[in-house]
Amino acid sequence: MAKLTFVTSAYNEEKKLEDCLKSVKDITDEIIVINSGSTDKTVEIAKKYTKNVFTRENNLMLNVNKNYGFSKAENEWILNLDADERLTPELAKEIRTIVENDGGIERDPHVANTPQDDKMVNGYYIARKNIIFGKWIENSIWWPDYQLRLFRKGKGKFAEKHVHELVEVEGKTETLKNPMIHLNYDSVSQYLRKLDNIYTNNEAENSIKEGKQIHPMDAIKMPVQDFIKTFFSQKGYKDGLHGLVLSLLQAFYSLIVFAKIWEKEGFKEYNSKNFLSEFMSEVNRLTNEFKYWFISILIENTKSPFKKIGLKIKRRIILGKIK
């Protein structure tokens, strides 16, 4: 019967680590905690649940230490969660059943693939219920927010290219039925700290490496389009004030990414006699995008067929202005 290793990497997570470990301890055969240079009680808490605590430098590329933890796993399956994530009892049961069955096949992860292996599932995606500012956010980028967290040893790892990447798995993957809980942002200050110290730095650096060129009008276009995407297209408005504030914060995130790319370019000048007219032209275009999406939502929520027809005509006119 196949066995399961749980791996997590933690930096100063004394407030959240224990509940994470409690949620997995009854279904795992081995627990590995990578302590990323914590200065609080993270190690003390981890040692209550496992002797496999490895201390390493706190790498801003978070996935380096996670991959190290995967390399230390002794069992056929690996489950990876962050300290602010928890299994529900239903998800824990589902994971244990999958691991114990293992597709009915016992295999050595160090042995080369056989034709039979190609039919096996090597990884599973798990939906995340993101709890942000005290509420489960049920729309936009926050749900279902699938993450690949359960996989066969030797078949999955992070590419270590950027912060928001998923585990890359060789072979077939499927999705579990039950979601996990993600105690995401507790406060606005926490969001802003992560935005500045980790996420936007990483995204700006990768954008430059990929040869991304910014235009001055991107300073307004990038944040506004991100807001439109999260609030309208991905239905963030259905989460009410939470959805509005998170969409605005996402827009701010894009503005900071733009500004950091510009900073890395040496704050280069953009001399144009038509700067103001270019700005107003972009504002008008983005205003029409707002109108387009607002009317689209009205169409979706209007029951009267006659009103729908009138709104669709208006939307078609606005679409012509955007293009």
DRENDO-1510 file (C-alpha; in Angstrom, 1 decimal, always signed):
<recs>
REC; n; res; u; v; w
REC; 1; MET; +0.0; +0.0; +0.0 .
REC; 2; ALA; +1.4; +3.4; -1.0 .
REC; 3; LYS; +2.3; +6.0; +1.6 .
REC; 4; LEU; +2.2; +9.8; +1.9 .
REC; 5; THR; +4.8; +12.4; +2.8 .
REC; 6; PHE; +3.6; +15.9; +3.7 .
REC; 7; VAL; +6.0; +18.8; +2.9 .
REC; 8; THR; +5.7; +22.4; +3.9 .
REC; 9; SER; +8.1; +25.4; +4.0 .
REC; 10; ALA; +7.6; +28.0; +6.7 .
REC; 11; TYR; +9.1; +31.4; +7.7 .
REC; 12; ASN; +7.9; +32.8; +11.0 .
REC; 13; GLU; +4.6; +31.0; +10.9 .
REC; 14; GLU; +4.1; +30.3; +14.6 .
REC; 15; LYS; +0.5; +31.6; +14.4 .
REC; 16; LYS; -0.6; +29.3; +11.5 .
REC; 17; LEU; +1.7; +26.3; +11.2 .
REC; 18; GLU; +0.2; +24.2; +14.0 .
REC; 19; ASP; -3.4; +24.2; +12.6 .
REC; 20; CYS; -1.9; +23.2; +9.2 .
REC; 21; LEU; +0.0; +20.3; +10.7 .
REC; 22; LYS; -3.0; +19.2; +12.7 .
REC; 23; SER; -5.1; +19.0; +9.5 .
REC; 24; VAL; -2.7; +16.6; +7.9 .
REC; 25; LYS; -1.1; +14.5; +10.7 .
REC; 26; ASP; -3.7; +11.7; +10.7 .
REC; 27; ILE; -3.4; +10.9; +7.0 .
REC; 28; THR; +0.4; +11.3; +6.5 .
REC; 29; ASP; +3.1; +8.7; +7.1 .
REC; 30; GLU; +5.9; +11.3; +7.2 .
REC; 31; ILE; +6.0; +15.1; +7.8 .
REC; 32; ILE; +8.8; +17.3; +6.5 .
REC; 33; VAL; +9.1; +20.9; +7.6 .
REC; 34; ILE; +11.6; +23.2; +5.9 .
REC; 35; ASN; +12.3; +26.1; +8.3 .
REC; 36; SER; +13.3; +29.1; +6.2 .
REC; 37; GLY; +15.3; +30.9; +8.8 .
REC; 38; SER; +12.4; +31.6; +11.2 .
REC; 39; THR; +13.1; +33.7; +14.3 .
REC; 40; ASP; +9.9; +32.9; +16.1 .
REC; 41; LYS; +8.5; +29.6; +17.5 .
REC; 42; THR; +8.1; +27.9; +14.1 .
REC; 43; VAL; +10.7; +25.2; +14.7 .
REC; 44; GLU; +9.4; +24.5; +18.2 .
REC; 45; ILE; +5.9; +23.9; +16.9 .
REC; 46; ALA; +7.1; +21.8; +13.9 .
REC; 47; LYS; +9.1; +19.5; +16.3 .
REC; 48; LYS; +5.9; +18.6; +18.1 .
REC; 49; TYR; +4.8; +16.8; +14.9 .
REC; 50; THR; +8.0; +15.6; +13.3 .
REC; 51; LYS; +11.7; +15.1; +13.7 .
REC; 52; ASN; +12.2; +16.0; +10.1 .
REC; 53; VAL; +12.8; +19.7; +10.4 .
REC; 54; PHE; +15.4; +21.2; +8.1 .
REC; 55; THR; +16.6; +24.7; +8.5 .
REC; 56; ARG; +17.7; +26.7; +5.4 .
REC; 57; GLU; +18.1; +30.3; +4.4 .
REC; 58; ASN; +14.9; +32.2; +3.7 .
REC; 59; ASN; +15.0; +32.3; -0.1 .
REC; 60; LEU; +12.7; +35.0; -1.7 .
REC; 61; MET; +12.2; +32.4; -4.5 .
REC; 62; LEU; +9.9; +30.5; -2.1 .
REC; 63; ASN; +9.8; +27.3; -4.3 .
REC; 64; VAL; +13.5; +26.6; -3.9 .
REC; 65; ASN; +13.0; +25.4; -0.3 .
REC; 66; LYS; +9.8; +23.5; -1.2 .
REC; 67; ASN; +11.7; +21.5; -3.9 .
REC; 68; TYR; +14.3; +20.8; -1.3 .
REC; 69; GLY; +11.6; +19.3; +0.9 .
REC; 70; PHE; +10.3; +17.2; -1.9 .
REC; 71; SER; +13.8; +15.7; -2.4 .
REC; 72; LYS; +13.8; +14.6; +1.3 .
REC; 73; ALA; +10.5; +12.7; +1.0 .
REC; 74; GLU; +10.7; +8.9; +1.5 .
REC; 75; ASN; +7.2; +7.9; +0.3 .
REC; 76; GLU; +5.5; +7.3; -3.0 .
REC; 77; TRP; +3.2; +10.3; -2.7 .
REC; 78; ILE; +3.8; +14.0; -1.7 .
REC; 79; LEU; +1.3; +16.5; -0.4 .
REC; 80; ASN; +2.4; +20.1; -0.3 .
REC; 81; LEU; +0.6; +22.8; +1.6 .
REC; 82; ASP; +1.7; +26.3; +2.9 .
REC; 83; ALA; +1.4; +27.1; +6.6 .
REC; 84; ASP; -1.8; +29.1; +6.0 .
REC; 85; GLU; -3.6; +26.3; +4.3 .
REC; 86; ARG; -5.6; +23.4; +5.8 .
REC; 87; LEU; -7.3; +20.2; +4.8 .
REC; 88; THR; -10.9; +19.8; +5.6 .
REC; 89; PRO; -11.9; +16.4; +7.0 .
REC; 90; GLU; -13.6; +15.6; +3.7 .
REC; 91; LEU; -10.5; +16.5; +1.7 .
REC; 92; ALA; -8.2; +14.6; +4.1 .
REC; 93; LYS; -10.3; +11.4; +3.6 .
REC; 94; GLU; -10.3; +11.8; -0.2 .
REC; 95; ILE; -6.5; +12.2; -0.3 .
REC; 96; ARG; -5.9; +9.2; +2.0 .
REC; 97; THR; -8.2; +7.0; -0.2 .
REC; 98; ILE; -6.3; +8.0; -3.4 .
REC; 99; VAL; -2.9; +7.4; -1.8 .
REC; 100; GLU; -3.9; +4.0; -0.3 .
REC; 101; ASN; -5.4; +2.8; -3.6 .
REC; 102; ASP; -2.5; +4.2; -5.7 .
REC; 103; GLY; -4.4; +3.1; -8.8 .
REC; 104; GLY; -3.9; -0.5; -7.6 .
REC; 105; ILE; -0.2; -0.4; -8.5 .
REC; 106; GLU; +2.8; -0.5; -6.4 .
REC; 107; ARG; +5.8; +1.2; -8.0 .
REC; 108; ASP; +9.4; +2.3; -7.3 .
REC; 109; PRO; +9.7; +6.1; -8.1 .
REC; 110; HIS; +13.3; +5.5; -9.2 .
REC; 111; VAL; +12.4; +2.9; -11.8 .
REC; 112; ALA; +12.0; +4.1; -15.4 .
REC; 113; ASN; +8.4; +4.4; -16.8 .
REC; 114; THR; +6.6; +1.4; -18.2 .
REC; 115; PRO; +3.6; +1.5; -20.6 .
REC; 116; GLN; +1.4; +0.8; -17.6 .
REC; 117; ASP; +2.7; +3.9; -15.9 .
REC; 118; ASP; +1.5; +6.2; -18.7 .
REC; 119; LYS; -2.1; +5.4; -17.8 .
REC; 120; MET; -1.5; +6.4; -14.1 .
REC; 121; VAL; -2.5; +9.7; -12.6 .
REC; 122; ASN; +0.6; +11.4; -11.3 .
REC; 123; GLY; -0.9; +14.5; -9.8 .
REC; 124; TYR; -4.0; +16.1; -8.4 .
REC; 125; TYR; -5.3; +19.7; -8.4 .
REC; 126; ILE; -7.1; +20.9; -5.4 .
REC; 127; ALA; -9.4; +24.0; -5.3 .
REC; 128; ARG; -8.7; +26.6; -2.7 .
REC; 129; LYS; -11.3; +28.5; -0.6 .
REC; 130; ASN; -9.5; +31.8; -0.1 .
REC; 131; ILE; -10.4; +33.5; +3.1 .
REC; 132; ILE; -9.5; +37.2; +2.6 .
REC; 133; PHE; -10.3; +40.0; +5.2 .
REC; 134; GLY; -12.5; +37.5; +7.0 .
REC; 135; LYS; -14.6; +36.3; +4.1 .
REC; 136; TRP; -14.5; +33.4; +1.6 .
REC; 137; ILE; -14.1; +35.1; -1.8 .
REC; 138; GLU; -16.2; +33.1; -4.2 .
REC; 139; ASN; -15.4; +34.8; -7.5 .
REC; 140; SER; -12.7; +36.4; -9.6 .
REC; 141; ILE; -9.1; +35.0; -9.4 .
REC; 142; TRP; -9.8; +33.7; -5.9 .
REC; 143; TRP; -12.1; +30.8; -6.7 .
REC; 144; PRO; -11.7; +28.0; -7.5 .
REC; 145; ASP; -8.0; +28.8; -7.6 .
REC; 146; TYR; -6.8; +25.3; -8.4 .
REC; 147; GLN; -3.4; +24.3; -7.1 .
REC; 148; LEU; -1.5; +21.1; -7.9 .
REC; 149; ARG; -0.6; +19.9; -4.4 .
REC; 150; LEU; -0.7; +16.1; -4.4 .
REC; 151; PHE; +1.7; +14.2; -6.7 .
REC; 152; ARG; +3.9; +11.1; -7.0 .
REC; 153; LYS; +7.5; +11.5; -5.8 .
REC; 154; GLY; +9.8; +12.1; -8.7 .
REC; 155; LYS; +7.0; +13.2; -10.9 .
REC; 156; GLY; +6.5; +16.8; -9.8 .
REC; 157; LYS; +8.4; +19.9; -8.7 .
REC; 158; PHE; +8.4; +23.7; -9.0 .
REC; 159; ALA; +10.3; +25.3; -12.0 .
REC; 160; GLU; +11.7; +28.0; -9.7 .
REC; 161; LYS; +11.0; +30.8; -12.2 .
REC; 162; HIS; +8.5; +32.9; -10.4 .
REC; 163; VAL; +6.6; +33.1; -7.1 .
REC; 164; HIS; +3.1; +32.2; -8.4 .
REC; 165; GLU; +4.0; +29.1; -10.3 .
REC; 166; LEU; +2.3; +25.7; -9.9 .
REC; 167; VAL; +4.0; +22.3; -9.4 .
REC; 168; GLU; +4.8; +20.9; -12.8 .
REC; 169; VAL; +3.9; +17.2; -13.1 .
REC; 170; GLU; +5.0; +14.7; -15.7 .
REC; 171; GLY; +2.1; +12.7; -17.0 .
REC; 172; LYS; -1.7; +12.6; -16.3 .
REC; 173; THR; -3.4; +14.9; -13.7 .
REC; 174; GLU; -6.9; +15.0; -12.3 .
REC; 175; THR; -8.8; +17.2; -9.9 .
REC; 176; LEU; -10.1; +16.3; -6.4 .
REC; 177; LYS; -13.7; +16.9; -5.4 .
REC; 178; ASN; -13.1; +18.6; -2.1 .
REC; 179; PRO; -11.4; +22.0; -1.6 .
REC; 180; MET; -8.8; +23.1; +0.9 .
REC; 181; ILE; -9.0; +26.2; +3.1 .
REC; 182; HIS; -6.5; +29.1; +2.5 .
REC; 183; LEU; -6.3; +31.7; +5.2 .
REC; 184; ASN; -5.0; +34.2; +2.8 .
REC; 185; TYR; -4.8; +37.9; +3.7 .
REC; 186; ASP; -5.7; +38.8; +7.3 .
REC; 187; SER; -5.1; +42.5; +6.8 .
REC; 188; VAL; -4.5; +45.2; +4.2 .
REC; 189; SER; -1.0; +45.7; +5.7 .
REC; 190; GLN; -0.2; +42.1; +5.1 .
REC; 191; TYR; -1.3; +42.3; +1.5 .
REC; 192; LEU; +0.8; +45.4; +0.9 .
REC; 193; ARG; +3.9; +43.9; +2.5 .
REC; 194; LYS; +3.7; +40.8; +0.3 .
REC; 195; LEU; +2.9; +43.0; -2.8 .
REC; 196; ASP; +6.0; +45.1; -2.3 .
REC; 197; ASN; +8.5; +42.6; -0.9 .
REC; 198; ILE; +7.8; +39.5; -2.9 .
REC; 199; TYR; +5.2; +39.5; -5.7 .
REC; 200; THR; +5.7; +42.7; -7.6 .
REC; 201; ASN; +9.5; +42.5; -7.5 .
REC; 202; ASN; +9.4; +39.0; -8.9 .
REC; 203; GLU; +6.9; +39.8; -11.6 .
REC; 204; ALA; +8.8; +42.9; -12.7 .
REC; 205; GLU; +12.1; +40.9; -12.9 .
REC; 206; ASN; +10.5; +38.2; -14.9 .
REC; 207; SER; +8.8; +40.6; -17.2 .
REC; 208; ILE; +12.1; +42.2; -18.1 .
REC; 209; LYS; +13.7; +38.8; -18.6 .
REC; 210; GLU; +10.9; +37.9; -21.0 .
REC; 211; GLY; +11.6; +41.1; -23.0 .
REC; 212; LYS; +8.4; +42.9; -22.0 .
REC; 213; GLN; +8.3; +46.4; -23.3 .
REC; 214; ILE; +6.2; +49.0; -21.4 .
REC; 215; HIS; +4.6; +52.1; -23.0 .
REC; 216; PRO; +3.9; +55.2; -20.9 .
REC; 217; MET; +0.2; +54.7; -21.3 .
REC; 218; ASP; +0.5; +51.3; -19.6 .
REC; 219; ALA; +0.7; +53.2; -16.4 .
REC; 220; ILE; -3.0; +53.7; -16.7 .
REC; 221; LYS; -3.9; +50.8; -19.0 .
REC; 222; MET; -2.4; +48.0; -17.0 .
REC; 223; PRO; -4.2; +48.7; -13.6 .
REC; 224; VAL; -7.5; +49.7; -15.2 .
REC; 225; GLN; -7.6; +46.5; -17.4 .
REC; 226; ASP; -6.7; +44.4; -14.4 .
REC; 227; PHE; -9.6; +46.0; -12.4 .
REC; 228; ILE; -12.0; +45.4; -15.3 .
REC; 229; LYS; -10.9; +41.7; -15.5 .
REC; 230; THR; -11.2; +41.0; -11.9 .
REC; 231; PHE; -14.3; +43.0; -11.0 .
REC; 232; PHE; -16.4; +42.6; -14.2 .
REC; 233; SER; -15.1; +39.8; -16.4 .
REC; 234; GLN; -14.4; +37.4; -13.5 .
REC; 235; LYS; -17.4; +38.6; -11.5 .
REC; 236; GLY; -15.6; +40.0; -8.5 .
REC; 237; TYR; -18.6; +42.4; -8.1 .
REC; 238; LYS; -20.6; +39.4; -6.7 .
REC; 239; ASP; -18.4; +39.5; -3.6 .
REC; 240; GLY; -19.7; +43.0; -2.8 .
REC; 241; LEU; -17.4; +45.4; -1.0 .
REC; 242; HIS; -14.8; +42.7; -0.6 .
REC; 243; GLY; -14.8; +42.1; -4.3 .
REC; 244; LEU; -14.5; +45.9; -5.1 .
REC; 245; VAL; -11.6; +46.5; -2.7 .
REC; 246; LEU; -9.7; +43.4; -3.9 .
REC; 247; SER; -10.2; +44.4; -7.5 .
REC; 248; LEU; -8.9; +47.9; -6.7 .
REC; 249; LEU; -5.9; +46.3; -4.9 .
REC; 250; GLN; -5.3; +44.1; -7.9 .
REC; 251; ALA; -5.2; +47.2; -10.0 .
REC; 252; PHE; -2.7; +48.8; -7.6 .
REC; 253; TYR; -0.6; +45.7; -7.9 .
REC; 254; SER; -0.4; +46.1; -11.7 .
REC; 255; LEU; +0.5; +49.8; -11.3 .
REC; 256; ILE; +3.4; +48.8; -8.9 .
REC; 257; VAL; +4.6; +46.2; -11.4 .
REC; 258; PHE; +4.6; +48.9; -14.1 .
REC; 259; ALA; +6.5; +51.3; -11.9 .
REC; 260; LYS; +9.1; +48.7; -10.9 .
REC; 261; ILE; +9.7; +47.8; -14.5 .
REC; 262; TRP; +10.1; +51.5; -15.2 .
REC; 263; GLU; +12.5; +51.8; -12.2 .
REC; 264; LYS; +14.6; +49.0; -13.5 .
REC; 265; GLU; +14.8; +50.8; -16.9 .
REC; 266; GLY; +16.3; +53.8; -15.0 .
REC; 267; PHE; +13.1; +55.9; -14.9 .
REC; 268; LYS; +13.7; +56.8; -18.6 .
REC; 269; GLU; +12.1; +59.9; -19.9 .
REC; 270; TYR; +9.1; +60.0; -22.3 .
REC; 271; ASN; +9.2; +63.3; -24.1 .
REC; 272; SER; +6.1; +63.9; -26.2 .
REC; 273; LYS; +4.2; +67.1; -27.0 .
REC; 274; ASN; +1.1; +65.0; -27.3 .
REC; 275; PHE; +1.4; +63.4; -23.9 .
REC; 276; LEU; -1.9; +64.9; -22.5 .
REC; 277; SER; -3.8; +64.1; -25.7 .
REC; 278; GLU; -2.5; +60.5; -25.6 .
REC; 279; PHE; -3.5; +60.2; -22.0 .
REC; 280; MET; -7.1; +61.5; -22.7 .
REC; 281; SER; -7.4; +59.2; -25.6 .
REC; 282; GLU; -6.5; +56.2; -23.4 .
REC; 283; VAL; -8.9; +57.4; -20.7 .
REC; 284; ASN; -11.7; +57.6; -23.2 .
REC; 285; ARG; -11.0; +54.1; -24.5 .
REC; 286; LEU; -10.9; +52.7; -21.0 .
REC; 287; THR; -14.1; +54.5; -20.1 .
REC; 288; ASN; -15.8; +52.8; -23.0 .
REC; 289; GLU; -14.4; +49.4; -21.8 .
REC; 290; PHE; -16.1; +50.1; -18.4 .
REC; 291; LYS; -19.4; +50.9; -20.2 .
REC; 292; TYR; -19.1; +47.8; -22.3 .
REC; 293; TRP; -18.7; +45.5; -19.3 .
REC; 294; PHE; -21.3; +47.3; -17.2 .
REC; 295; ILE; -23.8; +46.8; -20.0 .
REC; 296; SER; -22.8; +43.2; -20.4 .
REC; 297; ILE; -23.6; +42.6; -16.8 .
REC; 298; LEU; -27.0; +44.3; -17.2 .
REC; 299; ILE; -27.7; +42.1; -20.2 .
REC; 300; GLU; -26.8; +39.0; -18.1 .
REC; 301; ASN; -29.2; +40.1; -15.3 .
REC; 302; THR; -32.1; +41.5; -17.3 .
REC; 303; LYS; -35.0; +39.2; -17.8 .
REC; 304; SER; -36.9; +41.4; -20.3 .
REC; 305; PRO; -36.1; +40.3; -23.9 .
REC; 306; PHE; -36.8; +43.8; -25.2 .
REC; 307; LYS; -34.4; +45.4; -22.8 .
REC; 308; LYS; -31.8; +42.8; -23.7 .
REC; 309; ILE; -32.1; +43.8; -27.4 .
REC; 310; GLY; -31.7; +47.5; -26.6 .
REC; 311; LEU; -28.7; +46.9; -24.3 .
REC; 312; LYS; -27.0; +44.6; -26.9 .
REC; 313; ILE; -27.3; +47.4; -29.5 .
REC; 314; LYS; -25.7; +49.9; -27.1 .
REC; 315; ARG; -22.9; +47.4; -26.4 .
REC; 316; ARG; -22.3; +46.9; -30.1 .
REC; 317; ILE; -21.9; +50.7; -30.5 .
REC; 318; ILE; -19.5; +50.9; -27.6 .
REC; 319; LEU; -17.4; +48.0; -28.9 .
REC; 320; GLY; -16.9; +49.9; -32.1 .
REC; 321; LYS; -15.5; +52.9; -30.1 .
REC; 322; ILE; -13.1; +50.6; -28.1 .
REC; 323; LYS; -11.7; +49.1; -31.3 .
</recs>
